[in-house]
Amino acid sequence: MTNASMVPAGTTIGAVNGLTARWAEAATGGTVFSAAGVWPLLAFLADGAGGAARAELAEAVGRPAEEAACAGRELMGALGMVRGLDSALGLWTRRTLELRAEWAKGLPAQTHGVLTGDEATDRAALDGWAAQRTGGLVERMPVVLTPDTELVLASALAMRTQWLRPFKECPVRAAHGPWRGRTLLGLHRSSVLLDRVGVAETPEGCVTEVKVLGSTGIDVHLLLGEEAMTPGQVVGTGIGILEDTHPVVSGPQLPYGDAGPGLRVEKVSRMRPRPPTLDVTTVAYDMTAHHDLLELHRMFGLTTARDTSRGHFPGISGFPLAVGSARQSTMARFGALGFRAAAVTAIAAAPGSAPPERRYVTTRIDARFDRPFAFLAVHRRSRLVLAAGWVTDPKPYREDEGY
């Protein structure tokens, strides 16, 4: 997004971030997902749907069905302008399936491919597209191909950013919580930019947020809630911070003592004058996840559309179509130097962290993420969430691997 015209409308960003928050409410265990990868597909489907399927898809995307395709194109165009982010949309149909010209023209250019009907050939082509569009981060198209598959609509997102201030690797041993007793691959860095940390208070509890800025304008926000909070509540708070609906006490205004989850502010003595510092300790993670969107069909507006006894997309084709498969494969990798994440989403349609005396005193803020936490990968300018996740299985520290 290099200029104001390429920033999606606030309603679109709000709709995508809203879907992120709802998806997080349904999350269980460690996971990573991208509502930004699903939303355009739902928008294009809504444009071509009819009846109850059209109403359900419009509700899921948070836009009227007649505006959905325009919003989907706008979002895909804006994603294509983000430095460090590769995005693509793909459509494959059987040669015998005739598309409505108006619907097909609404898709981004050069998206249309052909399904041959030979499962091995089609699988190789679709997997090749997924791997190529994500730089090998996702190697397979998450779609169920059957002899009846008439159409596949897919999106791919791959993001890479390097930290403006790298971390140093170190062993971290959690003193309490689910990771107690494990020696983890820890990441630590110090900064004088106290506004990178803040605490939000919500009815569900307090959440500590640390922003890790990337070189491409894609940042990762680390979110640690109170121990009783669910992943959905923590991610939801992160979305609320982005939307300015949750007040945040920024680092320079934090009180001394335990200021938030995993967060302590204290006065420390120094041998020489030094400015206040923010010390962040977190853990490295490398995770993958696979999602069957039809298991959450109500959230994604696919309840009626999955009924194969009749067609639901008269605006796409005169041939009766229903959703036979809807899946997403995702990955996220957070390390000392940067962050990578990718998501491929596909919908298939089938028929129906006592010293010597010292003279100088300063403030130190210590933020420690050593139990399960959430993260949001965010486009800094627009505040669009590109990926979100919940970390439960960080990388272990292994001396033999040279960490």
PEZIPE-V694855 format. One record per backbone hydrogen bond with DSSP energy under -1.0 kcal/mol. CO is the residue of the C=O (numbers start at 0). NH is the residue of the N-H. E is the energy in kcal/mol with one decimal. If there is no record, write none. Layout:
co;nh;e
CO;NH;E
CO;NH;E
This chain:
co;nh;e
2;5;-1.8
3;6;-1.5
8;12;-2.2
9;13;-2.7
10;14;-2.0
11;15;-2.6
12;16;-2.8
13;17;-2.1
14;18;-2.0
15;19;-2.0
16;20;-2.2
17;21;-2.3
18;22;-2.5
19;23;-2.2
20;24;-1.4
23;26;-1.2
30;389;-2.5
32;387;-2.7
34;38;-2.9
37;41;-1.9
38;42;-2.3
39;43;-2.4
40;44;-2.3
41;45;-2.7
42;46;-1.7
43;47;-1.1
47;314;-2.2
49;53;-1.0
50;54;-1.6
51;55;-2.5
52;56;-2.3
53;57;-2.2
54;58;-2.0
55;59;-2.0
56;60;-2.2
57;61;-1.2
57;62;-1.2
63;66;-1.7
66;70;-2.0
67;71;-2.6
68;72;-2.7
69;73;-2.3
70;74;-2.4
71;75;-2.5
72;76;-2.7
73;77;-2.2
74;78;-2.7
75;79;-1.7
77;80;-1.3
78;81;-1.4
81;84;-1.7
83;159;-2.7
85;157;-2.3
87;155;-2.2
89;153;-2.9
90;112;-3.7
91;151;-2.6
92;114;-2.7
93;96;-1.5
99;103;-2.4
100;104;-2.3
103;106;-1.3
110;90;-3.3
112;92;-1.8
117;121;-2.9
118;122;-2.8
119;123;-2.1
120;124;-2.0
121;125;-2.7
122;126;-2.7
123;127;-2.1
124;128;-1.9
125;129;-2.3
126;130;-2.5
127;131;-2.5
128;132;-2.8
129;133;-1.2
130;135;-2.8
133;136;-1.5
140;142;-2.2
145;148;-1.9
149;93;-2.0
150;348;-3.2
151;91;-2.5
152;346;-2.9
153;89;-2.9
154;344;-2.3
155;87;-1.8
156;342;-2.5
157;85;-3.0
158;340;-2.1
160;338;-2.6
161;214;-2.5
167;187;-2.2
169;185;-2.7
171;183;-3.5
173;180;-1.5
176;179;-2.0
178;181;-2.0
182;396;-2.2
183;171;-2.3
183;185;-1.3
184;283;-2.6
185;169;-2.1
186;281;-2.7
187;167;-2.8
188;279;-2.7
190;277;-3.6
191;193;-1.3
192;195;-1.5
193;196;-1.5
195;210;-2.5
196;250;-2.2
197;208;-2.8
198;248;-2.7
199;206;-2.5
204;201;-1.6
206;199;-2.6
207;223;-2.5
208;197;-1.8
209;221;-3.0
211;219;-2.4
212;163;-2.2
216;379;-3.1
218;377;-3.1
219;211;-2.7
220;375;-1.8
221;209;-2.2
222;373;-2.7
223;207;-3.0
225;228;-2.1
229;233;-2.1
230;234;-2.9
231;235;-2.5
232;236;-1.7
233;237;-2.0
234;238;-2.4
235;239;-2.3
236;240;-2.2
237;241;-1.8
238;242;-1.9
239;244;-2.7
239;245;-1.1
240;243;-1.2
248;198;-1.8
249;252;-1.9
250;253;-1.4
256;258;-1.1
256;264;-2.7
259;262;-2.3
261;367;-2.8
262;258;-1.0
262;259;-1.2
263;365;-3.1
264;256;-3.5
265;363;-2.8
267;361;-2.6
269;359;-2.0
276;364;-2.9
277;190;-1.7
278;366;-3.1
279;188;-1.8
280;368;-3.0
281;186;-2.6
283;394;-2.7
284;333;-2.7
286;331;-2.3
288;329;-2.8
290;327;-2.2
291;294;-1.6
292;295;-1.3
293;296;-1.2
295;299;-1.7
296;301;-3.0
297;300;-1.0
301;305;-1.2
303;306;-2.0
304;322;-3.0
311;49;-2.1
312;315;-1.7
312;316;-1.8
315;99;-3.4
320;311;-2.6
321;349;-2.5
324;347;-2.9
325;292;-2.2
326;345;-2.7
327;290;-3.2
328;343;-2.5
329;288;-2.2
330;341;-2.0
331;286;-2.9
332;339;-2.2
333;284;-1.6
335;166;-2.6
336;162;-2.7
337;334;-2.6
338;160;-2.1
339;332;-3.1
340;158;-3.2
341;330;-2.1
342;156;-2.5
343;328;-2.5
344;154;-2.4
345;326;-2.5
346;152;-2.9
347;323;-2.4
347;324;-1.5
348;149;-2.7
348;150;-1.7
349;321;-2.6
359;269;-3.6
361;267;-2.8
362;276;-2.0
363;265;-2.3
364;278;-3.4
365;263;-2.1
366;280;-2.7
372;390;-3.3
373;222;-2.8
374;388;-1.9
375;220;-2.8
376;385;-3.0
376;386;-1.2
377;218;-2.8
378;382;-2.6
383;378;-2.6
386;376;-3.1
387;32;-2.8
388;374;-2.0
389;30;-1.7
394;184;-3.0
397;400;-1.3
397;402;-1.1
398;401;-1.5
